[in-house]
């Protein structure tokens, strides 16, 4: 049973209909590259007829030669009109996409109520629009909106609409449960009928309004559908679309289908988390397969059983989807992680020694304050080096100050930094777009004369999270900074109730980490007081 | 098809195994009362053998005379021992609960690997423990752990375990998909076999590791199971348990079963949100049936259709589960969303007029800059009031300034604000924990003499998002502020490359919105220059 299935990703189109999901053209390009690497077969990028952002996206992506078919979305032409006059169809055919999905009505109620036209005119709209797109040289897909509701209300008309699409040359006919209200048993029955009557490849597009989108997709596949439309993390209007992050591994690991390669499947957790980061939506910890708690065990009987054999409480091996097992509330696990990290760094570690107990207590205390070292390896390394006496004082901070002023519509932001480098006091001032940018500029200005290599270090990501929302503007924030020198990437963390102080802390860690690396490699070794750093 | 089904809630037991879910005895009592009002038939309160908190819970709740059967959870006795010596079974029978669920092994692999005993001893453990509980006067339920995995591995043994439970007098035999890895088609087949072979009422208990817990529950019901075990909001270990908030309405509104009364069903959204508040876990906006976005419409075409008939894009009427329809405004939405919002506010709107075109262009332009109004209703309302000439100038800002300094380990943050209120220039300075808190304090200090009611307004949430991460500290940020006066809640937005400016913008909108409301209701009407606001 290795029938190849076709995965159609609509994260960038239907996914952005979800509340709180808003992606720039740049975000969309980044996500498209990840989707392509994951191995989906179609990437629906947006609706070029509805906004300029999507036109820009298609312009940029079509030059990238993706493996996946780049797909644009639009509607059938307007009623009582012609395709040639339809501005949206014009944008669609000019988008540069290889394929186009056209949504059309198949529910008589919608034809009357939403379109307010005749059943005949709607069939003409479907036929002419698909033929128009196909004649422009694109692959045409028909999205049969509300197909299941339409079929239940008037099966003859719903099937007639599909037949029209087929007649117009649609490469795929996609059955949509637009309102998400259909049950798996109904999906199975209706898709079976369609597959037996319509001689065209059939797709399935479900929504999660009954928490059944994944099950409905699987039911359609069992009944003979061969294209799956869904989104990463199930983003989408109302309760979301079918979640590809649950469907792909289930099809592949439990039902014997091959959608993507084993290696691509191991990227699934990474892609899911990347998309949630770009969309800036927290991923629910309990998300199936890819969530942080998907293979987390909360103590007691379960933990002692998984120690004997993981299969006792895990339905798959987590690494198959790029996730991992976690044991919660286990001080021992935490401790051994920290110590093995220190050993990895080449530090001399005695797990039973006083030093080790102190550093573990210190890290636990910082975590209690809101620090998180999972995403801030470089800050953790600096703490470990300090603790085991392998630290390097590249510079020390005496003071910093920022001023932000808005007057007569004019914003001015300045930062002043006073630091000591190699026994010398350096005092600099710089401007910036905002307070953190100004601090960054002032700190670099102070250091560049000693470490010209600092010019190669760039901040590549900056994130702010409010830790305890109920205290609002007086709440603690956690700042994560990711930096790169185009060879390595490292992350640092700062926590404070003051966003400026938290940012400064993460910034100083980032630069310190970079300079220790440079000092090791090439710079001013005479500045370095170390008892171990140079050895590895 | 009105066979009564039995709803067994395990939010207070299995639900608390979820990561981040921790309930005090008091929390559990509150939730039990809500569950009872919702009309569930069993409330599993915890494991009195495992901790004192659960013993306290049972002590308090058994005096409350709930309609639901109060149920305690425990395991079959330990191997090679007797029930009389088993301390956990003793706590169970002394808990005061009316019913007890005993979990036991039905998968031979688990008997060997986790219990490390013989298949015969495990059957004796099941039989003796259930008989012991039943003899103590309680109703006994058997939780057949890993039943589906067990059946697939060794169907004879799995069925023999159920037969033993039946023989011991179990009132219900509950089939558990403990690891959550079973597919609906397998559930259907296996439950059908059990129902035909075991002459006892059958229950179903599923987990969501494949995002199929709801579908698996429905498949079991279709195959003849009559008790549903699940949790509110699907809380539970790893990816959670079957979500009763999705199962109950689907059974009731779509499958013809009567689980709870129509009135109780209308409490569903309220109960779901209450439990998420008590558990202190944010409810995903897109949660089916009960989420804030479950009936929220964002696409332009969708919105114009639901204006004609809600059924066009809603699978049920939201009020049936106590939820409501919402229209979101976003760049994807056509003008119909924006104009219907303006009409809701009572503004005089001519959809074809120049003003309407201008305001729509303005909003699209702001969204292109990074503003997002779907989470910032109040900022949108201010823009619409300005556009349709229904605005009120409560105060105007001349300038603001902040200074943040760290010197000798000491942080000082000050804000200076210069505003005009009622023709008077007010100049204030205040300190704060951070720059935004200082600005908030300075602005309030300036306004409180004119609007004492501002004291009742509090910021209840503050979020910062970096819009384009590649520019890092020079990137644009979007700040969302949620405010409350303990009666209403409203949200505002600000965007800038300077986090201080973005926060200030959202802060000013929030306070302006609050003061317009106060001005309408009770405050200084002579300050207000308006041509429409007072009319509605």
Interface residues (C-beta under 8 A of the other chain):
Chain A: X16 X17 X18 X19 X20 X22 X24 X26 X27 X50 X51 X52 X53 X75 X109 X110 X113 X114 X178 X179 X180 X181 X183 X184 X185 X208 X209 X210 X211 X212 X214 X215 X218 X219 X222 X234 X236 X237 X238 X239 X240 X243 X246 X250 X254 X255 X278 X280 X284 X285 X286 X287 X288 X289 X291 X292 X293 X294 X295 X296 X297 X298 X300 X301 X302 X304 X305 X308 X309 X311 X312 X313 X314 X315 X316 X328 X398 X399 X400 X401 X402 X403 X404 X405 X406 X407 X408 X411 X413 X432 X433 X434 X435 X436 X437 X440 X458 X459 X460 X461 X462 X463 X464 X466 X469 X470 X472 X473 X474 X475 X477 X481 X496 X497 X498 X499 X500 X501 X503 X504
Chain B: X17 X18 X19 X20 X50 X75 X109 X110 X113 X114 X178 X179 X180 X181 X183 X184 X185 X208 X209 X210 X211 X212 X214 X215 X218 X219 X222 X234 X236 X237 X238 X239 X240 X243 X246 X250 X254 X255 X284 X285 X286 X287 X288 X289 X291 X292 X293 X294 X295 X296 X297 X298 X299 X300 X301 X302 X304 X305 X308 X309 X311 X312 X313 X314 X315 X316 X328 X330 X331 X332 X367 X368 X370 X372 X374 X375 X398 X399 X400 X401 X402 X403 X404 X405 X406 X407 X408 X411 X413 X432 X433 X434 X435 X436 X437 X440 X458 X459 X460 X461 X462 X463 X464 X465 X466 X467 X468 X469 X470 X472 X473 X474 X475 X477 X481 X496 X497 X498 X499 X500 X501 X503 X504
